Amino acid sequence: MLSTNWQPMAEMNRLRNEMDRLFVQLGNENGYPRRSTFPQLNVWEDDDNLFVEAELPGFELDDLEIYVTGGNQLSISGQRKQPGQEGGVWHRQERGFGKFRRALELPSDVNSESVSAKCSNGILTLEMPKAEAAKPRRIKVKAS
């Protein structure tokens, strides 16, 4: 009969080391998750408009650029500047800073001349009227 000496603490240490290695690969050198400078987006629509909401707390509106091209291509870019902390020491830094660019294909064509943008409480909301060809039309059924 083959006998093995099972050492649960050694197995736990090996598992912890593997998990630490995984988190360092996925995150930064401290093992914390990488900070993303990309804003999170919500896209939704009603019959007449497409809406995009982006989380942009701490952004200066002058640092944002928004483009609609090709009828259904949206591009949002900008930069969140890192606040200066003179004489202080960071203990934790989870908010992302730096430049970002998000580009996405919208579910339908929009009228780029009539797009409006507003920012309230760190949420950018784009209202984009759908192109006439993209709007749903009710079809009347005729009785024969």
C-alpha positions in Angstrom: 0.0 0.0 0.0 1.3 3.4 -1.0 1.3 5.9 1.8 1.5 9.7 1.4 2.0 12.3 4.1 -0.8 14.9 3.5 0.1 18.3 4.8 -3.0 20.6 4.8 -1.1 23.7 5.8 1.4 23.3 2.9 -1.5 22.9 0.5 -3.2 26.0 1.8 0.0 28.0 1.5 0.5 26.7 -2.1 -3.1 27.8 -2.9 -2.6 31.2 -1.3 0.6 31.7 -3.3 -1.2 30.7 -6.6 -4.0 33.1 -5.8 -1.6 36.0 -5.1 0.2 35.3 -8.3 -3.2 35.4 -10.2 -4.2 38.7 -8.6 -0.8 40.2 -9.4 -1.3 39.1 -13.1 -4.8 40.6 -13.2 -4.0 43.7 -11.1 -1.0 45.8 -10.3 2.1 45.0 -8.3 0.2 45.3 -5.0 -2.3 42.7 -6.0 -5.2 45.2 -6.1 -7.4 45.1 -9.3 -6.3 47.4 -12.0 -8.0 50.7 -12.2 -9.9 51.3 -15.4 -10.1 54.7 -16.8 -12.9 53.7 -19.1 -16.3 55.0 -18.0 -19.0 52.5 -17.6 -21.8 53.0 -20.1 -25.6 52.3 -20.3 -27.3 52.3 -23.7 -31.1 52.3 -24.1 -33.7 53.5 -26.4 -37.3 54.5 -26.8 -39.3 54.8 -30.0 -37.7 58.1 -31.0 -34.2 58.3 -29.3 -31.2 56.4 -28.3 -29.7 57.3 -24.9 -26.2 56.7 -23.6 -25.3 57.3 -20.0 -21.6 57.4 -18.9 -20.3 57.5 -15.4 -17.8 60.4 -15.4 -17.3 61.6 -11.8 -14.3 64.0 -11.4 -14.1 64.9 -15.1 -13.9 68.4 -16.4 -16.4 68.9 -19.2 -13.7 70.7 -21.2 -11.6 67.5 -21.1 -14.4 65.4 -22.9 -14.8 64.9 -26.7 -17.9 63.3 -28.1 -18.4 62.3 -31.7 -21.1 60.6 -33.7 -19.9 59.4 -37.1 -21.2 57.2 -39.9 -24.7 57.4 -38.5 -24.2 54.8 -35.8 -20.6 55.2 -34.4 -20.2 56.9 -31.0 -16.8 57.9 -29.6 -16.3 59.4 -26.2 -12.8 60.3 -25.1 -11.4 62.4 -22.3 -9.0 62.6 -19.4 -9.5 62.4 -15.7 -6.6 64.3 -14.1 -5.1 62.9 -10.9 -5.4 65.4 -8.0 -2.1 66.5 -6.6 -1.4 65.4 -3.0 1.6 67.4 -2.0 3.1 66.3 1.3 0.9 63.2 1.6 1.3 59.5 1.0 -1.2 57.4 -0.9 -2.4 54.4 1.1 -4.9 53.2 -1.4 -5.7 54.4 -4.9 -8.6 52.6 -6.7 -10.0 55.4 -8.8 -8.6 55.4 -12.3 -6.9 58.5 -13.7 -5.6 59.2 -17.2 -6.9 59.3 -20.8 -9.6 57.1 -22.1 -11.5 56.4 -25.3 -14.7 54.5 -25.7 -16.0 53.7 -29.1 -19.1 51.7 -29.8 -21.5 50.9 -32.5 -25.0 52.1 -31.8 -28.0 49.8 -32.4 -29.4 52.1 -35.0 -28.5 55.2 -37.0 -29.0 58.5 -35.3 -29.4 62.1 -36.5 -25.9 63.4 -35.5 -26.9 67.0 -36.0 -29.5 66.8 -33.2 -27.5 65.0 -30.5 -27.6 66.7 -27.1 -25.4 66.1 -24.1 -25.8 67.0 -20.4 -23.9 66.2 -17.3 -25.5 66.0 -13.9 -24.0 64.5 -10.7 -21.1 62.9 -12.6 -23.4 61.2 -15.1 -23.1 62.2 -18.8 -26.4 61.6 -20.7 -26.5 61.7 -24.5 -29.8 62.0 -26.2 -29.6 61.0 -29.9 -32.7 61.2 -32.1 -33.0 58.2 -34.3 -32.8 58.7 -38.0 -36.2 58.5 -39.7 -35.4 55.2 -41.4 -34.5 53.7 -38.0 -37.8 54.7 -36.3 -40.4 52.0 -35.9 -43.4 52.5 -38.1 -46.8 50.9 -37.5 -48.1 49.1 -40.6 -51.9 49.2 -41.0 -53.4 45.9 -42.1 -56.2 46.2 -44.6 -59.1 43.8 -44.7 -59.8 42.3 -48.1 
